[in-house]
Amino acid sequence: MHSKNKKKSISFDQFKEEILNDYRVAFTSRECSIIGRREVLTGKASFGIFGDGKELPQIAMAKFFKKGDFRSGYYRDQTFMFSLDEVTPQQFFAGLYAHTDIKHDPMSAGRQMGSSFATHSLDENYDWKNLTKQFNSSADLSPTGSQMPRLLGLAQASKIYKKLKVTGSEKFTENGNEIAWGTIGDASTSEGHFFESINAAGVMQIPMIVSVWDDNYGISVPSEYQTTKGDISEVLKGFKREKDSNGFEIFKVKGWDYVELMKTYEKAEQICRTEHVPVIVHVNELTQPLGHSTSGSHERYKSEERLKWEKDYDCIKKMRQWILDNNIISSKDLDKIEDDAKKFVLESKLSAKRESLKETTNNINKLNNLFVNDIKSNNSGIQKILNDLNSIKEPNKRDLFTSTNAILRELMLEKNPKVNILRDWLSKLRVKTQYDYSSHLYSESAYNPSKIPLIKAKYDNNADSVDGRIILRENFKKILEKNNNVIIFGEDAGKIGGVNQGLEGLQEIFGETRVFDTGIREATIIGQGIGLALRGLRPIAEIQYLDYLLYSIQLLSDDLATLHYRTRGKQNAPLIVRTRGHRLEGIWHAGSPMGGMINLLRGIFLLVPRNMTIAAGFYNALLKGDQPAIVVECLNGYRTKEQMPTNIGDYTVQIGKVDKIKSGEDITVISYGSTLKIVEKASEELQKFNISCEIIDCQSLIPFDIEKEITESIKKTNRVLIIDEDFSGGASAYILDNLINNQNIYDYLDSKPHTMSAKDHRTAYGTDGDYFSKPSVDDVFERIYSIMNELNPGKFPL
């Protein structure tokens, strides 16, 4: 459906064909919305949210969207994707029916709700495709405004590629000429992500175009309650560029005016692509003919006057009238286009539904055949279950599995000797089906960094002892020398080299394009990293302190952690987030909220090195792989002396492998990060009482102890204590759950497993605040001694 923008003159027939094709696409898209809504309301699909009323501006936008460009949008953009031929109506309906075959629903293989769009950046081997030869859409996500921060990185990549020579960049750019196109609903501009992103883009002057689809409502809430002055382009006038200043170009255009939309997007693209100036296109006077979504009706909250206006100014109705007024085609011929579109959409819907049912229907037939050919039973209950299943007109997988499990229970009750035939059949089917819903949470490629071979750090006999920050600095220097696609950025990361000097002097060596400062804006720092990674660069984004990660946790959780999963392995953003935390001073600089991170960020590796040598090895390993990760350095370890490896920048630390840092016989003590120093000191005191501790450093919380080495330790000691600085029920509980449910340590324990965490309040300020808030040497000694006292009160009296 896509037609390229051409500067050369065209004949009237060509002009007419392009207009009629635009009308055909718009009408087809509207019919998809109408039929999709009907499917949901009749119970044939779960939920529907569509792009009705937004068709014309998306057609205009698509005309100036070029191969290599990227979209970062949301669930209203079906017409845009139809215009580019990136999604067909049949695929659109496959998404609505949650078809788990990526060939049928190429956006998410049934993992996201319908109208969540994405293109494929990775091939079958998880290698990058040539993104300059295709239209690109980063994967949609539903939390409002969350598409904005990554738009920064998608656009900034063009600016970086224009300035730098990057090895392998031919797959990602043609001299940095690509635009990042964002779309957002008017009400969602109230989100902080929007304003943070707009401000950052104005500072950075990057090639991005933001289209605001304004239909005057955020679900039921009108614009005057959403936006100052009820007009987002009025609010943003302070961002408009003026002579000798940075800022945005801002356009405002009516969403039903086909001609003006074309003119506006042509100007916007020309300015953005040639001048690398960000542009805002505020498209107002749009409508939502079907309401916000299938969860309600807009007649409940719109006046009769508003509803009448929406019918009169429906963009498709206005385009039809414009075509007739300009004698481009007759009303009868337009009717024919509309009739054909309706038939095409209906056929697409029926085909999508048929294909979505095929696998389940085939498996139900196999289940029936099992009872005809292999499992003989006269059980009337089983026959009823089968009859009920066979009578379902459009059975889903849950119907099949619940029915099969019910039959299995009937066979168990009658002690049928062939019960295992059904059990085995169901088990195999479960494995395959579960994979359809649970694969690709983490990288499944050969590049997963947990598969990276270990390269041990090497040392001279007289190796210098230096501050831990020097280890990091020299390692980052080697990384930047060897990998010209690595970009490091964050608050104070550039000019002064980081608040802890781990990047000292690197901006001066490698330039501001590769090591640079940002504003105080954690959410968009992460967004930049996601967007840069989606375009083939290897960003290391610094969040200054772990306590500040909360500003960006929503984006990390909803976007980065789910990206590979929600595209079933077709997109990946191997962003490395560098931060520092655990023990230092006070509420805002001593946080260790690892339990929250573990539970909110599944899909991202979470690495917790105890020193800077290990941290450097993690960075080296991660850059060889394709998995997003967070590395939490120890905030109190930058001045601690460590030996300088001779192979700095080359050695790696194996991700997912624990490190036994002290052997012992009486109890296994597990910890990570800054707490290990406390544990080691307590262990020295305990040794005086003939208590021998085996100390294990987790090193990596996600993934955790891949080789199950902790079990081997507990087999020897028969006791375990897990210590950290998190709140109770946090990371220590996660570790214990893993040990009990995945490593089955229960049979090897002679005492109950213990955990020790910080107090449930934030860390109080000062030395005394630390002592009474977090585990101390005294606390650790007391807990371990009490465990041993319980074992042998005579030997270890209180």
Secondary structure as the mmCIF struct_conf table of DSSP 4:
data_model
#
loop_
_struct_conf.conf_type_id
_struct_conf.id
_struct_conf.beg_label_comp_id
_struct_conf.beg_label_asym_id
_struct_conf.beg_label_seq_id
_struct_conf.end_label_comp_id
_struct_conf.end_label_asym_id
_struct_conf.end_label_seq_id
BEND BEND1 LYS A 8 LYS A 8
HELX_RH_AL_P HELX_RH_AL_P1 PHE A 12 LEU A 41
TURN_TY1_P TURN_TY1_P1 THR A 42 GLY A 43
BEND BEND2 LYS A 44 SER A 46
TURN_TY1_P TURN_TY1_P2 ASP A 52 GLY A 53
HELX_RH_AL_P HELX_RH_AL_P2 GLU A 55 LYS A 63
TURN_TY1_P TURN_TY1_P3 PHE A 64 PHE A 64
TURN_TY1_P TURN_TY1_P4 LYS A 67 GLY A 68
STRN STRN1 PHE A 70 SER A 72
TURN_TY1_P TURN_TY1_P5 TYR A 75 ARG A 76
HELX_RH_AL_P HELX_RH_AL_P3 GLN A 78 SER A 83
TURN_TY1_P TURN_TY1_P6 LEU A 84 ASP A 85
BEND BEND3 GLU A 86 VAL A 87
HELX_RH_AL_P HELX_RH_AL_P4 PRO A 89 LEU A 96
TURN_TY1_P TURN_TY1_P7 TYR A 97 ALA A 98
TURN_TY1_P TURN_TY1_P8 ILE A 102 HIS A 104
BEND BEND4 ASP A 105 ASP A 105
TURN_TY1_P TURN_TY1_P9 PRO A 106 GLY A 110
BEND BEND5 ARG A 111 GLN A 112
TURN_TY1_P TURN_TY1_P10 GLY A 114 SER A 115
STRN STRN2 LEU A 122 LEU A 122
TURN_TY1_P TURN_TY1_P11 GLU A 124 ASN A 125
BEND BEND6 TYR A 126 TYR A 126
HELX_LH_PP_P HELX_LH_PP_P1 ASP A 127 ASP A 127
STRN STRN3 TRP A 128 TRP A 128
HELX_LH_PP_P HELX_LH_PP_P2 LYS A 129 LYS A 129
HELX_RH_3T_P HELX_RH_3T_P1 LEU A 131 LYS A 133
BEND BEND7 GLN A 134 GLN A 134
STRN STRN4 ASN A 136 SER A 137
HELX_LH_PP_P HELX_LH_PP_P3 SER A 138 ASP A 140
BEND BEND8 PRO A 143 PRO A 143
TURN_TY1_P TURN_TY1_P12 THR A 144 SER A 146
HELX_RH_AL_P HELX_RH_AL_P5 GLN A 147 LYS A 163
TURN_TY1_P TURN_TY1_P13 THR A 167 GLY A 168
HELX_RH_3T_P HELX_RH_3T_P2 SER A 169 LYS A 171
TURN_TY1_P TURN_TY1_P14 PHE A 172 PHE A 172
BEND BEND9 GLU A 174 GLU A 174
TURN_TY1_P TURN_TY1_P15 ASN A 175 GLY A 176
STRN STRN5 ALA A 180 GLY A 185
HELX_RH_3T_P HELX_RH_3T_P3 ASP A 186 SER A 190
BEND BEND10 GLU A 191 GLU A 191
HELX_RH_AL_P HELX_RH_AL_P6 GLY A 192 MET A 204
TURN_TY1_P TURN_TY1_P16 GLN A 205 GLN A 205
STRN STRN6 MET A 208 TRP A 213
BEND BEND11 ASN A 216 ASN A 216
STRN STRN7 TYR A 217 GLY A 218
TURN_TY1_P TURN_TY1_P17 ILE A 219 SER A 220
STRN STRN8 VAL A 221 PRO A 222
HELX_RH_AL_P HELX_RH_AL_P7 SER A 223 GLN A 226
BEND BEND12 THR A 227 THR A 227
HELX_RH_3T_P HELX_RH_3T_P4 THR A 228 GLY A 230
HELX_RH_AL_P HELX_RH_AL_P8 ILE A 232 VAL A 235
HELX_RH_3T_P HELX_RH_3T_P5 LEU A 236 PHE A 239
STRN STRN9 LYS A 240 LYS A 240
TURN_TY1_P TURN_TY1_P18 LYS A 243 ASP A 244
STRN STRN10 PHE A 248 PHE A 248
STRN STRN11 GLU A 249 LYS A 254
TURN_TY1_P TURN_TY1_P19 GLY A 255 TRP A 256
HELX_RH_AL_P HELX_RH_AL_P9 TYR A 258 GLU A 275
STRN STRN12 VAL A 279 ASN A 284
BEND BEND13 GLU A 285 GLU A 285
TURN_TY1_P TURN_TY1_P20 PRO A 289 LEU A 290
BEND BEND14 HIS A 292 HIS A 292
TURN_TY1_P TURN_TY1_P21 THR A 294 SER A 295
HELX_RH_3T_P HELX_RH_3T_P6 HIS A 298 ARG A 300
TURN_TY1_P TURN_TY1_P22 TYR A 301 TYR A 301
BEND BEND15 LYS A 302 LYS A 302
HELX_RH_AL_P HELX_RH_AL_P10 GLU A 304 ASP A 312
TURN_TY1_P TURN_TY1_P23 TYR A 313 TYR A 313
HELX_RH_AL_P HELX_RH_AL_P11 CYS A 315 ASP A 325
TURN_TY1_P TURN_TY1_P24 ASN A 326 ASN A 327
BEND BEND16 ILE A 328 ILE A 329
HELX_RH_AL_P HELX_RH_AL_P12 SER A 331 ASN A 373
TURN_TY1_P TURN_TY1_P25 ASP A 374 ASP A 374
HELX_RH_AL_P HELX_RH_AL_P13 SER A 380 ASN A 390
TURN_TY1_P TURN_TY1_P26 SER A 391 SER A 391
BEND BEND17 LYS A 393 GLU A 394
HELX_RH_AL_P HELX_RH_AL_P14 LYS A 397 LEU A 413
TURN_TY1_P TURN_TY1_P27 GLU A 414 LYS A 415
TURN_TY1_P TURN_TY1_P28 PRO A 417 LYS A 418
HELX_RH_AL_P HELX_RH_AL_P15 VAL A 419 SER A 438
TURN_TY1_P TURN_TY1_P29 SER A 439 HIS A 440
BEND BEND18 LEU A 441 TYR A 442
BEND BEND19 SER A 445 SER A 445
TURN_TY1_P TURN_TY1_P30 ALA A 446 TYR A 447
HELX_RH_3T_P HELX_RH_3T_P7 PRO A 449 LYS A 451
BEND BEND20 ILE A 452 ILE A 452
HELX_LH_PP_P HELX_LH_PP_P4 PRO A 453 LEU A 454
TURN_TY1_P TURN_TY1_P31 ASN A 461 ASN A 462
HELX_LH_PP_P HELX_LH_PP_P5 ALA A 463 ASP A 464
STRN STRN13 SER A 465 ASP A 467
HELX_RH_AL_P HELX_RH_AL_P16 GLY A 468 LYS A 482
TURN_TY1_P TURN_TY1_P32 ASN A 484 ASN A 485
STRN STRN14 VAL A 486 GLY A 490
TURN_TY1_P TURN_TY1_P33 GLU A 491 ASP A 492
BEND BEND21 GLY A 494 GLY A 494
TURN_TY1_P TURN_TY1_P34 LYS A 495 ILE A 496
TURN_TY1_P TURN_TY1_P35 VAL A 499 ASN A 500
TURN_TY1_P TURN_TY1_P36 GLY A 502 GLY A 505
HELX_RH_AL_P HELX_RH_AL_P17 LEU A 506 PHE A 510
TURN_TY1_P TURN_TY1_P37 GLU A 512 ARG A 514
STRN STRN15 VAL A 515 ASP A 517
BEND BEND22 ILE A 520 ILE A 520
HELX_RH_AL_P HELX_RH_AL_P18 GLU A 522 LEU A 534
TURN_TY1_P TURN_TY1_P38 ARG A 535 GLY A 536
STRN STRN16 ARG A 538 GLU A 542
HELX_LH_PP_P HELX_LH_PP_P6 ILE A 543 ILE A 543
BEND BEND23 GLN A 544 GLN A 544
HELX_RH_3T_P HELX_RH_3T_P8 LEU A 546 SER A 552
HELX_RH_AL_P HELX_RH_AL_P19 ILE A 553 LEU A 555
HELX_RH_PI_P HELX_RH_PI_P1 LEU A 556 LEU A 560
HELX_RH_AL_P HELX_RH_AL_P20 ALA A 561 ARG A 566
TURN_TY1_P TURN_TY1_P39 THR A 567 GLY A 569
BEND BEND24 LYS A 570 LYS A 570
STRN STRN17 ILE A 576 GLY A 581
BEND BEND25 HIS A 582 GLY A 586
TURN_TY1_P TURN_TY1_P40 ILE A 587 TRP A 588
BEND BEND26 HIS A 589 ALA A 590
HELX_RH_AL_P HELX_RH_AL_P21 MET A 594 LEU A 600
TURN_TY1_P TURN_TY1_P41 ARG A 602 GLY A 603
BEND BEND27 ILE A 604 ILE A 604
STRN STRN18 PHE A 605 LEU A 607
BEND BEND28 ARG A 610 ASN A 611
HELX_RH_AL_P HELX_RH_AL_P22 MET A 612 LEU A 622
TURN_TY1_P TURN_TY1_P42 LEU A 623 LYS A 624
BEND BEND29 GLY A 625 GLY A 625
STRN STRN19 ALA A 629 CYS A 634
TURN_TY1_P TURN_TY1_P43 LEU A 635 ASN A 636
TURN_TY1_P TURN_TY1_P44 TYR A 638 ARG A 639
BEND BEND30 THR A 640 THR A 640
STRN STRN20 LYS A 641 GLN A 643
HELX_LH_PP_P HELX_LH_PP_P7 MET A 644 PRO A 645
TURN_TY1_P TURN_TY1_P45 THR A 646 ASP A 650
TURN_TY1_P TURN_TY1_P46 ILE A 655 GLY A 656
STRN STRN21 ASP A 659 LYS A 662
BEND BEND31 GLU A 665 ASP A 666
STRN STRN22 ILE A 667 SER A 671
TURN_TY1_P TURN_TY1_P47 GLY A 673 SER A 674
HELX_RH_AL_P HELX_RH_AL_P23 THR A 675 GLN A 687
TURN_TY1_P TURN_TY1_P48 LYS A 688 ASN A 690
STRN STRN23 CYS A 693 ASP A 697
STRN STRN24 SER A 700 ILE A 702
BEND BEND32 PRO A 703 PRO A 703
TURN_TY1_P TURN_TY1_P49 ILE A 706 GLU A 707
HELX_RH_AL_P HELX_RH_AL_P24 GLU A 709 THR A 717
STRN STRN25 VAL A 720 ILE A 723
BEND BEND33 GLU A 725 ASP A 726
TURN_TY1_P TURN_TY1_P50 SER A 728 GLY A 729
BEND BEND34 GLY A 730 GLY A 730
HELX_RH_AL_P HELX_RH_AL_P25 ALA A 731 ASN A 741
TURN_TY1_P TURN_TY1_P51 ASN A 742 ASN A 742
BEND BEND35 GLN A 743 GLN A 743
HELX_RH_3T_P HELX_RH_3T_P9 ILE A 745 TYR A 748
BEND BEND36 ASP A 750 SER A 751
STRN STRN26 HIS A 754 MET A 756
BEND BEND37 ASP A 760 HIS A 761
HELX_LH_PP_P HELX_LH_PP_P8 ARG A 762 ALA A 764
BEND BEND38 TYR A 765 TYR A 765
HELX_RH_AL_P HELX_RH_AL_P26 GLY A 766 TYR A 771
TURN_TY1_P TURN_TY1_P52 PHE A 772 SER A 773
BEND BEND39 LYS A 774 LYS A 774
HELX_RH_AL_P HELX_RH_AL_P27 VAL A 777 LEU A 791
TURN_TY1_P TURN_TY1_P53 PRO A 793 LYS A 795
BEND BEND40 PHE A 796 PHE A 796
#
